Amino acid sequence: MLNALRTRILFIALVVFSAVVFPLAAQPKTFGIGIILGEPTGISAKLWLDRTSAIDAAAAWTFYPNGAFYVHADYLYHMYDLFPVTRGVLPLYIGVGGSVTIEPVPRIGVRVPIGIDYFFEKAPIDIFLEVAPGISLYPATQFDASGGIGVRFNF
């Protein structure tokens, strides 16, 4: 019964996430959607506000400690001059955001993602790698960390 409830919550969250995210894809080359693999594993989206600022989000499954539905949203700042490449661009980014893990007692926390994001020169695809140390604030204060590798298609 608990697994059926988790499945329903995941389905509803994905429908809501899609209803909010997909209309944003109409903006040319300012929106990307794809997957993230790691902790958590799921759907990743990124909305560019300008050349250096973006909002990223994920709706995913976390495996720690017992497996649960997880969402996060972050404000990201990108720095382009740290890693020069001959093709494409490779910015370093840092940000701040929040996360919610849906468990019998939900966990709410703050995260600080740090990563790199490679944008291909002639393809609307980016590949990213990030780590996100953080702090769970509710129901108890404790260190938290997440991270993964992902790929997004940009519209």
GUKEZA-205718 format. One line per 8 residues: number of its first residue (from 1); their letters; for each residue x, y, z of N, C-alpha, C. Coordinates in steps of 0.02 Angstrom, whole numbers, plus 50000, padded with zeros to 5 digits. Layout:
BEGIN
NUM) a) X,Y,Z,X,Y,Z,X,Y,Z | ...
***
This chain:
BEGIN
1) mlnalrtr) 50041,49940,50000,50000,50000,50000,50043,50063,50000 | 50098,50062,50039,50143,50120,50041,50176,50131,49973 | 50194,50076,49938,50224,50083,49871,50174,50112,49822 | 50111,50093,49826,50059,50120,49782,50051,50195,49794 | 50053,50215,49857,50048,50286,49874,50107,50325,49847 | 50167,50297,49854,50227,50330,49827,50223,50336,49751 | 50199,50284,49718,50193,50286,49646,50144,50340,49625 | 50088,50346,49660,50039,50398,49643,50068,50468,49654
9) ilfialvv) 50104,50477,49710,50135,50542,49724,50185,50559,49669 | 50226,50511,49649,50275,50522,49596,50240,50541,49530 | 50187,50505,49513,50150,50519,49451,50120,50589,49452 | 50088,50608,49507,50058,50674,49513,50111,50728,49509 | 50167,50718,49543,50221,50767,49542,50249,50775,49472 | 50258,50720,49435,50283,50725,49366,50234,50761,49320 | 50169,50749,49329,50119,50784,49289,50121,50859,49303 | 50124,50877,49367,50127,50948,49385,50192,50979,49359
17) fsavvfpl) 50248,50944,49369,50313,50968,49345,50310,50980,49269 | 50282,50933,49231,50277,50939,49159,50232,50997,49138 | 50177,51007,49175,50130,51061,49158,50162,51129,49168 | 50208,51134,49216,50242,51197,49229,50301,51206,49182 | 50339,51153,49170,50402,51157,49134,50393,51160,49058 | 50351,51119,49029,50347,51115,48956,50324,51179,48923 | 50279,51219,48951,50264,51283,48918,50324,51330,48915 | 50370,51324,48961,50430,51366,48960,50476,51348,48902
25) aaqpktfg) 50468,51288,48875,50511,51265,48820,50500,51304,48756 | 50445,51342,48751,50432,51381,48692,50481,51438,48682 | 50517,51456,48734,50567,51509,48729,50628,51482,48692 | 50651,51517,48639,50706,51489,48599,50772,51485,48637 | 50801,51425,48640,50867,51411,48668,50876,51436,48740 | 50823,51444,48776,50830,51467,48845,50807,51413,48895 | 50788,51355,48869,50762,51304,48912,50790,51236,48892 | 50810,51197,48942,50835,51129,48928,50801,51079,48974
33) igiilgep) 50791,51019,48949,50762,50966,48989,50798,50901,48972 | 50808,50860,49023,50844,50797,49013,50842,50755,49076 | 50897,50719,49087,50901,50674,49144,50963,50688,49186 | 50958,50670,49249,51015,50671,49294,51020,50602,49324 | 51082,50576,49326,51095,50510,49354,51142,50518,49414 | 51125,50487,49468,51166,50492,49528,51121,50491,49589 | 51133,50537,49633,51093,50544,49694,51068,50616,49696 | 51010,50630,49667,50955,50588,49645,50961,50569,49571
41) tgisaklw) 50914,50527,49548,50909,50507,49478,50839,50524,49454 | 50835,50563,49399,50768,50582,49373,50772,50632,49317 | 50723,50677,49316,50715,50727,49264,50748,50792,49287 | 50787,50822,49242,50821,50886,49256,50797,50938,49206 | 50786,50999,49230,50767,51054,49186,50806,51117,49204 | 50817,51160,49154,50855,51221,49166,50825,51277,49124 | 50809,51333,49157,50782,51392,49123,50832,51448,49130 | 50857,51473,49073,50906,51527,49073,50870,51594,49081
49) ldrtsaid) 50895,51635,49127,50868,51702,49138,50906,51753,49096 | 50972,51742,49089,51016,51782,49046,51078,51739,49034 | 51132,51768,49008,51191,51729,48990,51224,51695,49050 | 51220,51725,49109,51255,51697,49167,51209,51668,49221 | 51146,51683,49219,51099,51662,49271,51048,51612,49245 | 51033,51562,49287,50983,51513,49267,50949,51485,49330 | 50891,51456,49320,50855,51419,49372,50857,51346,49349 | 50879,51302,49392,50876,51231,49374,50833,51195,49425
57) aaaawtfy) 50804,51139,49403,50759,51100,49446,50765,51027,49428 | 50747,50985,49475,50744,50913,49462,50685,50883,49499 | 50654,50835,49467,50603,50793,49497,50631,50722,49490 | 50647,50691,49546,50688,50631,49543,50672,50582,49600 | 50709,50528,49599,50704,50478,49652,50771,50476,49688 | 50768,50483,49754,50828,50478,49794,50831,50409,49826 | 50889,50381,49830,50897,50314,49857,50916,50314,49930 | 50932,50374,49957,50956,50379,50025,50902,50410,50068
65) pngafyvh) 50886,50389,50127,50909,50327,50157,50867,50267,50137 | 50802,50277,50122,50759,50219,50106,50725,50224,50038 | 50742,50273,49999,50710,50284,49935,50649,50328,49943 | 50646,50382,49904,50589,50428,49909,50589,50475,49849 | 50532,50506,49836,50526,50557,49785,50561,50620,49809 | 50595,50655,49764,50637,50712,49782,50629,50766,49730 | 50627,50829,49751,50627,50886,49705,50676,50938,49732 | 50708,50973,49686,50748,51031,49706,50742,51085,49653
73) adylyhmy) 50757,51146,49673,50760,51204,49628,50817,51248,49653 | 50857,51274,49606,50916,51313,49623,50921,51374,49577 | 50949,51428,49604,50972,51483,49564,51047,51470,49551 | 51068,51475,49487,51138,51461,49469,51170,51522,49436 | 51234,51533,49452,51274,51585,49420,51331,51550,49383 | 51340,51566,49318,51390,51533,49276,51449,51579,49262 | 51509,51550,49266,51572,51586,49253,51605,51552,49193 | 51613,51589,49138,51635,51560,49075,51710,51561,49063
81) dlfpvtrg) 51748,51602,49097,51818,51612,49080,51866,51567,49118 | 51843,51523,49161,51887,51483,49202,51917,51422,49164 | 51878,51393,49118,51901,51334,49081,51893,51346,49006 | 51944,51376,48974,51939,51388,48902,51941,51322,48863 | 51897,51315,48814,51896,51255,48771,51896,51279,48699 | 51920,51236,48653,51924,51256,48583,51857,51253,48547 | 51813,51209,48570,51746,51204,48541,51694,51203,48596 | 51638,51235,48584,51585,51238,48635,51605,51285,48691
89) vlplyigv) 51569,51280,48746,51586,51320,48806,51581,51274,48867 | 51621,51291,48918,51624,51250,48978,51624,51295,49040 | 51565,51320,49059,51563,51362,49119,51563,51322,49184 | 51592,51352,49235,51586,51327,49303,51525,51364,49332 | 51485,51330,49371,51429,51364,49402,51426,51349,49477 | 51394,51396,49512,51382,51389,49583,51313,51419,49596 | 51280,51394,49646,51213,51419,49659,51189,51405,49730 | 51127,51420,49740,51094,51406,49804,51021,51388,49789
97) ggsvtiep) 50994,51342,49828,50926,51321,49816,50898,51282,49874 | 50842,51250,49860,50808,51211,49911,50789,51143,49885 | 50778,51097,49932,50758,51030,49913,50704,51005,49961 | 50662,50960,49935,50610,50927,49974,50612,50853,49957 | 50614,50812,50007,50611,50739,49998,50545,50716,50029 | 50504,50682,49988,50439,50660,50011,50446,50591,50042 | 50445,50589,50107,50449,50528,50147,50390,50529,50195 | 50382,50478,50237,50328,50483,50287,50332,50548,50327
105) vprigvrv) 50392,50571,50344,50403,50638,50371,50447,50673,50320 | 50419,50722,50282,50458,50755,50230,50520,50788,50257 | 50573,50788,50216,50635,50823,50233,50640,50885,50189 | 50657,50941,50220,50664,51004,50185,50735,51030,50198 | 50769,51052,50145,50838,51074,50155,50859,51128,50108 | 50920,51151,50119,50953,51201,50078,51013,51167,50046 | 51027,51183,49983,51084,51153,49947,51124,51206,49911 | 51188,51191,49900,51234,51237,49866,51267,51197,49809
113) pigidyff) 51235,51197,49749,51264,51159,49694,51325,51193,49664 | 51375,51152,49647,51436,51174,49614,51448,51125,49557 | 51459,51150,49496,51467,51104,49441,51498,51135,49380 | 51504,51093,49328,51526,51116,49262,51473,51093,49212 | 51466,51132,49159,51413,51119,49110,51443,51130,49040 | 51451,51077,49002,51480,51083,48934,51424,51090,48883 | 51428,51143,48842,51379,51155,48789,51414,51142,48722 | 51386,51096,48684,51414,51079,48619,51406,51138,48571
121) ekapidif) 51455,51146,48527,51456,51202,48481,51399,51199,48430 | 51386,51140,48402,51337,51136,48347,51277,51093,48363 | 51267,51074,48425,51210,51034,48444,51176,51066,48505 | 51110,51064,48509,51075,51096,48565,51075,51051,48628 | 51133,51027,48646,51140,50980,48701,51193,51005,48750 | 51180,50996,48814,51231,51010,48864,51238,50949,48910 | 51299,50940,48935,51314,50886,48982,51341,50919,49045 | 51316,50898,49102,51338,50930,49164,51358,50879,49217
129) levapgis) 51399,50903,49263,51421,50864,49321,51418,50911,49380 | 51384,50890,49434,51379,50933,49492,51380,50895,49557 | 51402,50930,49609,51397,50907,49678,51359,50962,49715 | 51320,50942,49765,51280,50991,49800,51279,50976,49875 | 51328,51002,49912,51324,50995,49984,51265,51037,50010 | 51237,51017,50066,51181,51053,50093,51167,51036,50165 | 51112,51064,50189,51091,51052,50258,51017,51038,50257 | 50996,50982,50286,50925,50970,50299,50905,51012,50359
137) lypatqfd) 50850,51048,50352,50827,51092,50406,50768,51063,50444 | 50729,51022,50411,50670,50993,50442,50665,50920,50422 | 50651,50874,50463,50630,50878,50532,50689,50885,50581 | 50750,50875,50556,50809,50883,50599,50864,50917,50558 | 50907,50952,50591,50963,50984,50557,51021,50934,50551 | 51041,50922,50488,51096,50876,50476,51127,50890,50408 | 51190,50870,50400,51225,50878,50336,51191,50835,50284 | 51189,50860,50222,51159,50823,50167,51203,50835,50106
145) asggigvr) 51203,50790,50059,51241,50799,49997,51206,50762,49940 | 51212,50789,49881,51187,50756,49821,51234,50772,49764 | 51223,50739,49709,51265,50753,49650,51250,50704,49595 | 51272,50721,49536,51261,50676,49480,51289,50704,49415 | 51277,50666,49364,51295,50684,49296,51232,50683,49255 | 51227,50728,49206,51165,50730,49168,51175,50758,49099 | 51122,50754,49061,51120,50780,48993,51052,50813,48982 | 51052,50870,48946,50989,50904,48931,50987,50924,48857
153) fnf) 50928,50923,48829,50915,50948,48762,50888,51019,48769 | 50916,51066,48733,50897,51137,48740,50853,51160,48682 | 50800,51195,48701,50752,51221,48652,50764,51294,48640
***
